[in-house]
Each structure stands twice: as C-alpha cells, then as structure tokens.
Amino acid sequence: MSFITKYLRRFGPQILLIHALTIAHSSIADTQAPYFPKNAFPSIDETSQENQTEIGADDSLYKEIQGLGKEIQAGVKKVAKRRNMTCFGDPCILQGFPLMYSFPDSGFFGGVQANITNISRSDPYTYSANLRLVRSDTRQWLIQSNIDIPEFKILGLKPRLKLRGAFFRSTEFEYSGQGQRSKALAESERSLRRYSLEDLRGGFTTLIPINLYKKAKFGTYFSYDYATLETSNYSTSGSILYDDQPFGYEGGTIRVIGVGLYYDARETEVLTRRGEMLEWGLRAGVEEKSKATSYRMTFVDRRYYSENRWTLAHRLTLDGIFGTAPFWILSGVGGVDPIRDVSSSGILKGFPGGRFHEKIKVMESLELRLHQNDFAALGQRGQLSLMLAALDAAFFNELFAWSFGTGVDLFWNKSFLTRLYYSYGQDNWAIRLRFNQEF
C-alpha cells in the first residue's frame, strides 16, 4: 500500500482519473457517416435461417436475447438523441470529458473538457469550439477556450480565424531559473519552485490563403495576443522566482502582434499521415509598464511519412526571442498555434511545466504511429492510432533536454481528440491526458 501511495503522490499532478467518456453523437452524423455506410453492421435480428434452426428447442431464449438486443439499441439511440444539439438552427455534435485529479499539498481538482462542432458543413466543418474548465477545492481556476472557424468569405477571400483565451488562478506553476543554474534548481524542493499567479490571456490568428496550388494551401497569417499576469510569493521561506527576480517576476501586461507565411499540404490536420506544413513568423511585443520591447522569430517544419499503417511524424521547431521579454513569455514558442509552455507539451513530453525559460529553442520531435482500422462503438465513430514511440530532443541556449514517450490517440467523430501517453525525460516520469496534437 505504501508503494501505491508513493506512486500517486509522485504522479498526482499528471494523472487524470477518468470516470466516463461522454461523447455526444448526432443522428445527423449517422446519415453523413464518414467511415461506414448506414446499416453496415448486422443487427441481432439478422440471424440466418440455419442459426434459427439450431436454436430450435429453445426458441424462447432466442426471443429473449433478441428482445434484449432491441432494448439496448433503443436505449443507445435514445441517449444519443438527447445529446443532439442545434446551434442557431444548425446540427452540432457536443462532446465532453470529465476531469478529476489532485496535486500534493494543493487540493482536489475537478472539471470538464468540452467540445462542440457545427456539422452543417463538412470538409471543412463550419466551426469548432472547445472549453476546459477546472476548479479546485482550494479556489484555484484553470480555464482555456479556443474557437476555430476554418473558412468564411470576406472580400472575395476565404480566410481562417482562430480565437484563443485563458484564465489561470493557480499556485501550481513553477519556475526553476534560467541557464545552467536551472539544472540544479530543477532538483530543488517543489515548494521553492512554485509561485502563485493570476494570468489572463486572449488572442487570435487569421490565416489568409493565396491560391497558388491545387492540393496545398499557401498564404500569410496575422496574429495578436494580450496577456496580463500578477504573481505573489507562494512560499513563506522565499521562492526561486523571487530570489532570481527575472524581468517580469512581479507580473505585467504585454501586447504582441505577429505576421508570417505558411504552406500546408497535409491531407488532414489531426492524425496526419501524409504531407507537410511549414511556418515562418515574426512577432513584436511591448511590455506596458516598462515599455520594454522584444521580438520573436519562429520557424516550424512538420512532415509525415507513411507506409501501409505506419507513420513517422516529425516536427522541427526553431524559436528565438531578442530584446527584453517577461520570463513568462520565454517559456513558450510562437507560430500559427503558439504554445504557452514547451515543458510538458506535445513537443517535450517528459518534463514538468515551467522547466525552461530560455531565449533560444531548437527542438526536434518525432512520433512513430501505428494506425488501426476505424471503429464504431456505442454510437461513436472513431480513429485509433498507437503512438508506439515518441522522441523529443531540444537545445535551449546551452542546455540540452530529451524525453521519450509512448501512448495512444483516439479521434472521436472526426472532431474530438484524446491523447493518453506515458513519458520519461531526464529523471522525470509523467502520465498525461491531452486534447490537442501539436503535430
């Protein structure tokens, strides 16, 4: 029992205790099934005459089983219909995932990851919105939301709009210093690395395609992000953040504008099997109080190579910040879909959050995936991919980091992704559940 207690205390921040997967299913999705034709699966009453003859003497048992099968089918359809939604008159799929976990010495957390997709149009869908809402019994909040409108018409163009927002009120963020000193500080007590904060963020990216290729998208993108953050000393004995006092350690407000180019020749954006995507971007940010200016240059190269069911997915990330930027900006990377903290993200899986606050980042991420047959279960249609091996390697200024992982991806109704993986990175073990895929 002591081993189990020790294990839970160590992995508590990463383990999500899953009670049920309540993914809604639309009856309209049945009529527009992307994988199988309607009635492709035999029902229990489609029993051959030969089998009925074999049952013969126990015909009553057969009828009872048949009736039970019909009741189960009717029950599933009834529940599915109750979960159907209309979004301003359009059919939608509502999907959700309950979240429950605990942090040592910080309380119990509970919440939900929800996703709604307007399916009045397919390839692309009309829009998709997701929300993560988590509340702890110690009055901490973790809220994140994203809205993706893949195509709308304006001035003869068909741009794409991605909206993002987040609010954090937490004591679980960590800071372990910068440069070579962070190696030793990363091994210090967690209470010294922690700091409390209130963080409010919002932004958008607009992608404007230029039709130069038939089977690929090329264009430019513009972005704007706003972030305001306040910190306070969590530990009464002092914390690494307040001892080091990096720029922005007490918080601040920053506004960032960006521009870039992209080339996208992927077949799909999730569980991609073939194609490539390239991004080149430049961002400029100004801290409100000090007027300090910083510039960020980002290059992202995604490529996918497949043979039969095997796929090798690759992402190369080059990111550099020049000038003076708050420490809470140094932990992430830019791009069309910026990442707030590369530690514990899908491109550096095995590390806890807040590990690297460096200006220069060179990161190579690889995943070997084995795709399975599409499946249907309990009214859901899905894609299953085994992430047999994932290797991440990175240089942060003069620091080197690596991690190794394995896991499984489930993509429900072509609109809701769940990723569960187990990872190791330089003496750090983690089990994580994610709902997005960085490449």
C-alpha positions as CSV (number, residue, x, y, z in Angstrom):
1,M,0.0,0.0,0.0
2,S,2.9,2.4,0.7
3,F,4.1,1.9,-2.8
4,I,0.7,2.9,-4.2
5,T,0.6,6.0,-2.0
6,K,4.1,7.0,-3.1
7,Y,3.2,6.5,-6.7
8,L,0.1,8.6,-6.5
9,R,1.9,11.4,-4.7
10,R,4.6,11.4,-7.4
11,F,2.3,11.3,-10.4
12,G,-0.6,13.1,-8.9
13,P,-0.2,16.3,-10.9
14,Q,-0.3,14.4,-14.2
15,I,-2.7,11.5,-13.5
16,L,-6.3,12.2,-14.6
17,L,-8.8,9.8,-13.1
18,I,-11.3,9.2,-15.8
19,H,-14.8,8.3,-14.8
20,A,-16.6,8.3,-18.2
21,L,-16.2,9.4,-21.7
22,T,-19.4,11.1,-22.6
23,I,-19.1,12.0,-26.2
24,A,-22.3,13.1,-27.8
25,H,-23.5,11.6,-31.0
26,S,-25.7,13.2,-33.6
27,S,-28.3,11.3,-35.6
28,I,-27.4,13.5,-38.5
29,A,-23.8,12.2,-38.2
30,D,-25.4,8.7,-38.9
31,T,-26.7,9.9,-42.3
32,Q,-23.4,11.5,-43.1
33,A,-21.1,8.8,-41.7
34,P,-17.6,9.4,-42.9
35,Y,-16.4,5.9,-42.3
36,F,-19.1,3.3,-42.9
37,P,-22.4,3.2,-44.9
38,K,-25.5,3.1,-42.9
39,N,-26.6,-0.4,-41.7
40,A,-23.2,-1.8,-42.5
41,F,-23.2,-3.6,-39.1
42,P,-25.5,-6.6,-38.8
43,S,-28.1,-6.3,-36.0
44,I,-29.1,-9.1,-33.7
45,D,-32.3,-9.9,-35.7
46,E,-30.3,-10.6,-38.9
47,T,-29.8,-14.2,-37.9
48,S,-29.6,-16.7,-40.7
49,Q,-32.2,-19.5,-41.0
50,E,-29.6,-22.0,-40.2
51,N,-28.8,-20.5,-36.8
52,Q,-32.5,-20.2,-36.0
53,T,-32.9,-23.9,-36.7
54,E,-30.0,-24.7,-34.4
55,I,-31.7,-22.8,-31.6
56,G,-35.0,-24.6,-32.3
57,A,-35.8,-26.2,-29.0
58,D,-35.0,-23.1,-27.0
59,D,-36.9,-20.6,-29.1
60,S,-38.0,-18.7,-26.1
61,L,-34.4,-18.0,-25.1
62,Y,-33.6,-16.7,-28.6
63,K,-36.6,-14.4,-28.4
64,E,-35.5,-13.0,-25.1
65,I,-32.0,-12.3,-26.3
66,Q,-33.4,-10.7,-29.4
67,G,-35.7,-8.5,-27.3
68,L,-32.8,-7.5,-25.0
69,G,-30.7,-6.6,-28.1
70,K,-33.5,-4.3,-29.4
71,E,-33.9,-2.7,-26.0
72,I,-30.1,-1.9,-25.8
73,Q,-30.2,-0.5,-29.3
74,A,-33.2,1.7,-28.5
75,G,-31.6,2.9,-25.3
76,V,-28.4,3.9,-27.0
77,K,-30.3,5.8,-29.7
78,K,-32.5,7.5,-27.0
79,V,-29.4,8.7,-25.2
80,A,-27.8,9.8,-28.4
81,K,-30.8,11.8,-29.5
82,R,-30.9,13.6,-26.1
83,R,-27.3,14.7,-26.7
84,N,-28.1,16.2,-30.2
85,M,-27.9,19.9,-30.3
86,T,-28.7,22.7,-32.7
87,C,-26.5,25.7,-33.0
88,F,-28.6,28.6,-34.3
89,G,-30.6,26.1,-36.3
90,D,-27.6,24.0,-37.4
91,P,-26.8,20.5,-36.3
92,C,-24.0,20.1,-33.9
93,I,-22.1,17.4,-32.0
94,L,-21.5,18.1,-28.3
95,Q,-18.7,16.0,-26.7
96,G,-17.2,16.1,-23.2
97,F,-14.7,14.5,-20.9
98,P,-14.8,14.8,-17.1
99,L,-11.5,15.6,-15.4
100,M,-10.6,14.7,-11.8
101,Y,-7.1,14.8,-10.3
102,S,-5.1,16.0,-7.3
103,F,-2.0,18.0,-6.6
104,P,0.1,17.2,-3.5
105,D,-0.5,19.8,-0.8
106,S,-2.8,21.8,-3.1
107,G,-6.2,20.2,-3.1
108,F,-8.5,18.2,-5.3
109,F,-9.3,19.4,-8.8
110,G,-12.4,18.7,-10.9
111,G,-13.8,19.9,-14.2
112,V,-14.6,19.1,-17.8
113,Q,-13.1,19.3,-21.3
114,A,-16.0,20.1,-23.7
115,N,-16.1,20.4,-27.5
116,I,-18.9,21.5,-29.8
117,T,-18.6,21.2,-33.6
118,N,-21.1,22.6,-36.1
119,I,-21.5,19.8,-38.7
120,S,-23.9,21.6,-41.1
121,R,-21.0,21.5,-43.4
122,S,-18.1,19.1,-43.7
123,D,-14.6,19.4,-45.1
124,P,-14.3,21.8,-43.5
125,Y,-16.8,21.9,-40.7
126,T,-18.5,25.3,-40.1
127,Y,-16.8,25.9,-36.7
128,S,-15.5,24.1,-33.7
129,A,-15.2,25.4,-30.1
130,N,-13.6,23.8,-27.1
131,L,-13.5,24.7,-23.4
132,R,-11.5,23.4,-20.4
133,L,-12.9,24.3,-17.1
134,V,-11.2,23.1,-13.9
135,R,-11.9,24.2,-10.3
136,S,-10.1,23.1,-7.1
137,D,-11.3,22.9,-3.5
138,T,-8.6,25.5,-2.8
139,R,-10.3,28.1,-5.0
140,Q,-7.9,27.7,-8.0
141,W,-9.2,28.1,-11.5
142,L,-7.9,26.8,-14.9
143,I,-9.9,27.9,-17.9
144,Q,-9.0,27.6,-21.5
145,S,-11.0,28.1,-24.6
146,N,-10.5,28.0,-28.4
147,I,-12.8,28.7,-31.4
148,D,-11.8,27.6,-34.9
149,I,-13.6,28.9,-37.9
150,P,-11.8,27.2,-40.8
151,E,-13.4,29.1,-43.6
152,F,-15.5,32.2,-44.1
153,K,-15.9,34.6,-47.0
154,I,-14.9,38.2,-47.0
155,L,-13.8,40.5,-49.9
156,G,-13.5,37.5,-52.2
157,L,-11.2,35.7,-49.9
158,K,-11.7,32.6,-47.6
159,P,-9.6,33.3,-44.5
160,R,-9.5,31.2,-41.4
161,L,-9.9,32.6,-37.9
162,K,-8.6,31.0,-34.7
163,L,-9.6,32.6,-31.3
164,R,-8.0,31.7,-28.0
165,G,-8.4,32.7,-24.4
166,A,-7.3,31.5,-21.0
167,F,-7.6,32.4,-17.3
168,F,-5.4,30.9,-14.6
169,R,-5.6,31.4,-10.9
170,S,-3.2,28.9,-9.5
171,T,-0.3,28.0,-7.2
172,E,0.9,25.1,-9.4
173,F,3.0,27.0,-11.9
174,E,6.8,26.6,-11.4
175,Y,9.9,28.5,-12.2
176,S,13.3,26.8,-11.9
177,G,15.6,29.5,-13.1
178,Q,17.5,30.1,-16.4
179,G,20.7,28.8,-18.0
180,Q,23.0,26.2,-16.4
181,R,21.8,27.2,-12.9
182,S,18.3,25.8,-13.8
183,K,19.8,22.2,-13.8
184,A,20.5,22.3,-10.1
185,L,17.4,24.3,-9.3
186,A,15.2,21.8,-11.1
187,E,16.1,19.3,-8.4
188,S,15.2,21.6,-5.5
189,E,12.0,21.1,-3.5
190,R,8.8,21.8,-5.4
191,S,7.7,24.3,-2.7
192,L,10.6,26.5,-3.7
193,R,9.8,26.3,-7.4
194,R,6.1,27.1,-7.1
195,Y,4.6,30.5,-7.2
196,S,1.0,31.7,-7.4
197,L,-0.4,33.8,-10.2
198,E,-3.4,35.3,-11.9
199,D,-3.0,35.1,-15.6
200,L,-5.5,36.4,-18.2
201,R,-4.7,35.9,-21.9
202,G,-6.5,36.3,-25.2
203,G,-5.6,36.4,-28.8
204,F,-6.4,35.4,-32.4
205,T,-4.7,34.3,-35.6
206,T,-6.1,35.0,-39.0
207,L,-4.8,32.9,-42.0
208,I,-5.4,34.3,-45.4
209,P,-4.8,31.7,-48.2
210,I,-3.4,32.6,-51.6
211,N,-4.5,30.1,-54.2
212,L,-1.2,29.1,-55.9
213,Y,-1.5,25.3,-55.6
214,K,-4.5,22.9,-56.1
215,K,-3.6,20.4,-53.4
216,A,-2.0,22.7,-50.9
217,K,-2.7,26.0,-49.0
218,F,-0.2,28.8,-49.2
219,G,-0.8,32.2,-47.6
220,T,0.0,34.7,-44.9
221,Y,-1.2,35.0,-41.3
222,F,-1.6,37.8,-38.8
223,S,-1.8,37.4,-35.0
224,Y,-2.5,39.5,-31.9
225,D,-2.1,38.4,-28.3
226,Y,-2.7,40.1,-25.0
227,A,-1.5,38.8,-21.6
228,T,-1.6,40.3,-18.1
229,L,-0.2,38.5,-15.2
230,E,0.2,39.0,-11.4
231,T,2.4,36.9,-9.1
232,S,2.8,36.7,-5.4
233,N,5.3,34.8,-3.2
234,Y,3.8,31.4,-2.5
235,S,6.4,30.2,0.0
236,T,7.0,31.9,3.3
237,S,10.7,31.0,3.1
238,G,11.2,32.6,-0.3
239,S,11.0,31.1,-3.8
240,I,13.3,30.7,-6.7
241,L,11.3,33.2,-8.7
242,Y,11.6,35.9,-6.0
243,D,15.3,35.1,-5.4
244,D,16.3,35.3,-9.1
245,Q,13.9,38.2,-9.9
246,P,13.9,37.7,-13.7
247,F,12.3,40.5,-15.8
248,G,8.5,40.5,-15.1
249,Y,8.8,38.4,-11.9
250,E,6.0,40.5,-10.3
251,G,3.8,40.3,-13.4
252,G,2.9,42.8,-16.0
253,T,1.0,43.3,-19.2
254,I,2.3,42.6,-22.8
255,R,0.7,43.1,-26.2
256,V,2.1,41.1,-29.1
257,I,1.4,41.4,-32.9
258,G,2.7,38.9,-35.4
259,V,2.9,38.3,-39.2
260,G,4.1,35.2,-41.1
261,L,3.8,32.9,-44.0
262,Y,2.6,29.3,-44.2
263,Y,2.5,26.4,-46.6
264,D,0.1,23.5,-45.8
265,A,0.0,20.3,-47.9
266,R,-1.3,17.9,-45.2
267,E,-4.2,15.5,-46.0
268,T,-5.7,16.1,-42.6
269,E,-4.7,18.2,-39.5
270,V,-5.2,15.5,-36.9
271,L,-3.5,12.1,-37.0
272,T,-1.9,13.3,-40.2
273,R,-0.4,10.6,-42.4
274,R,1.0,12.4,-45.4
275,G,2.0,15.9,-46.4
276,E,3.9,18.7,-44.8
277,M,3.4,22.1,-43.3
278,L,5.8,25.0,-43.0
279,E,5.5,28.2,-40.9
280,W,7.7,31.3,-40.8
281,G,6.7,34.0,-38.4
282,L,7.9,37.3,-36.7
283,R,6.3,38.8,-33.6
284,A,6.9,42.0,-31.7
285,G,5.8,42.6,-28.2
286,V,5.8,45.6,-25.8
287,E,5.5,45.4,-22.0
288,E,3.1,48.0,-20.9
289,K,4.7,49.4,-17.8
290,S,8.4,49.4,-18.7
291,K,7.9,49.8,-22.5
292,A,10.5,47.0,-23.0
293,T,10.3,45.6,-26.5
294,S,11.0,42.1,-27.6
295,Y,11.0,40.3,-31.0
296,R,10.3,36.6,-31.6
297,M,11.2,34.7,-34.8
298,T,9.7,31.2,-35.3
299,F,10.1,28.5,-37.9
300,V,8.1,25.3,-37.7
301,D,8.5,22.3,-40.1
302,R,6.1,19.4,-39.9
303,R,6.4,16.4,-42.2
304,Y,4.8,13.0,-42.4
305,Y,6.0,9.8,-44.0
306,S,3.7,6.7,-44.2
307,E,4.0,3.1,-45.4
308,N,0.9,0.9,-45.0
309,R,-0.3,1.6,-41.5
310,W,2.9,3.1,-40.2
311,T,3.5,6.8,-40.0
312,L,6.6,8.8,-38.9
313,A,5.5,12.2,-37.8
314,H,8.2,14.9,-37.5
315,R,8.2,18.5,-36.2
316,L,11.2,20.8,-36.1
317,T,10.8,24.0,-34.1
318,L,13.2,26.9,-34.2
319,D,12.3,29.8,-31.9
320,G,14.3,32.8,-30.8
321,I,13.5,35.9,-28.7
322,F,15.5,39.1,-28.9
323,G,15.3,42.1,-26.6
324,T,13.7,42.2,-23.2
325,A,10.7,39.9,-22.6
326,P,9.0,38.8,-19.3
327,F,10.1,35.4,-18.0
328,W,6.5,34.0,-18.6
329,I,6.9,34.7,-22.3
330,L,10.3,32.9,-22.5
331,S,8.7,29.5,-21.7
332,G,6.8,29.2,-25.0
333,V,7.1,29.3,-28.7
334,G,5.2,31.2,-31.4
335,G,3.6,30.2,-34.7
336,V,0.1,29.9,-36.0
337,D,-0.8,27.9,-32.9
338,P,1.5,29.3,-30.2
339,I,2.5,27.1,-27.2
340,R,2.5,28.7,-23.8
341,D,5.0,26.3,-22.2
342,V,7.0,23.8,-24.1
343,S,7.7,21.8,-21.0
344,S,5.0,19.1,-20.6
345,S,3.6,20.0,-24.1
346,G,3.4,17.6,-27.0
347,I,6.8,18.6,-28.3
348,L,8.6,18.0,-25.0
349,K,6.5,15.4,-23.2
350,G,8.6,14.2,-20.3
351,F,9.2,17.4,-18.3
352,P,7.0,19.2,-15.8
353,G,5.7,22.7,-16.7
354,G,7.9,25.7,-16.0
355,R,11.2,23.9,-16.6
356,F,12.8,26.0,-19.4
357,H,12.7,29.8,-19.7
358,E,15.3,30.4,-22.4
359,K,15.5,32.8,-25.3
360,I,16.7,30.3,-27.9
361,K,14.9,27.0,-28.6
362,V,15.8,24.3,-31.2
363,M,13.5,21.3,-30.8
364,E,13.1,18.1,-32.8
365,S,10.1,15.9,-32.1
366,L,9.4,12.5,-33.6
367,E,6.4,10.1,-33.2
368,L,6.1,6.6,-34.7
369,R,2.4,5.8,-35.1
370,L,0.6,2.6,-36.0
371,H,-2.9,3.4,-37.3
372,Q,-5.6,0.9,-36.7
373,N,-8.9,0.3,-38.5
374,D,-11.6,2.8,-38.0
375,F,-14.2,1.6,-35.5
376,A,-17.7,2.2,-34.3
377,A,-18.8,1.7,-30.7
378,L,-21.8,2.8,-28.6
379,G,-22.9,5.1,-31.4
380,Q,-19.5,6.7,-31.8
381,R,-17.2,6.5,-34.8
382,G,-13.5,6.9,-34.3
383,Q,-10.0,6.6,-35.4
384,L,-7.4,4.8,-33.3
385,S,-3.6,5.3,-33.5
386,L,-1.0,3.7,-31.3
387,M,1.9,6.1,-30.6
388,L,4.5,3.3,-30.2
389,A,7.4,5.6,-29.6
390,A,8.0,9.4,-29.3
391,L,11.4,11.0,-29.1
392,D,11.9,14.7,-28.3
393,A,15.4,16.4,-28.3
394,A,16.0,20.1,-27.7
395,F,18.7,22.7,-27.2
396,F,17.8,25.7,-25.0
397,N,20.7,28.2,-25.3
398,E,23.4,26.0,-23.8
399,L,21.1,23.4,-22.2
400,F,20.2,20.0,-23.8
401,A,17.0,18.2,-23.0
402,W,15.4,15.0,-24.2
403,S,12.3,12.9,-23.5
404,F,10.8,9.5,-24.6
405,G,7.2,8.6,-24.6
406,T,4.5,6.1,-25.7
407,G,0.8,6.3,-25.8
408,V,-2.5,6.1,-27.7
409,D,-4.6,8.6,-29.7
410,L,-8.4,8.4,-30.1
411,F,-10.1,10.7,-32.5
412,W,-13.9,10.6,-32.0
413,N,-16.3,11.6,-34.7
414,K,-13.5,13.4,-36.6
415,S,-13.9,16.3,-34.1
416,F,-12.7,15.3,-30.6
417,L,-9.1,14.1,-29.9
418,T,-7.9,12.4,-26.8
419,R,-4.2,11.6,-26.2
420,L,-3.1,9.5,-23.4
421,Y,0.7,8.9,-23.1
422,Y,3.4,7.9,-20.6
423,S,6.7,9.7,-20.9
424,Y,10.1,10.0,-19.3
425,G,12.5,12.9,-19.5
426,Q,15.8,13.0,-17.6
427,D,14.6,11.6,-14.3
428,N,11.0,12.9,-14.7
429,W,8.1,10.4,-15.2
430,A,4.7,11.5,-16.3
431,I,1.3,10.2,-17.3
432,R,-0.7,12.8,-19.2
433,L,-4.0,13.2,-21.0
434,R,-4.2,15.8,-23.7
435,F,-6.9,17.0,-26.1
436,N,-4.8,18.6,-28.8
437,Q,-2.0,17.5,-31.1
438,E,0.9,19.8,-31.9
439,F,2.0,17.8,-34.9
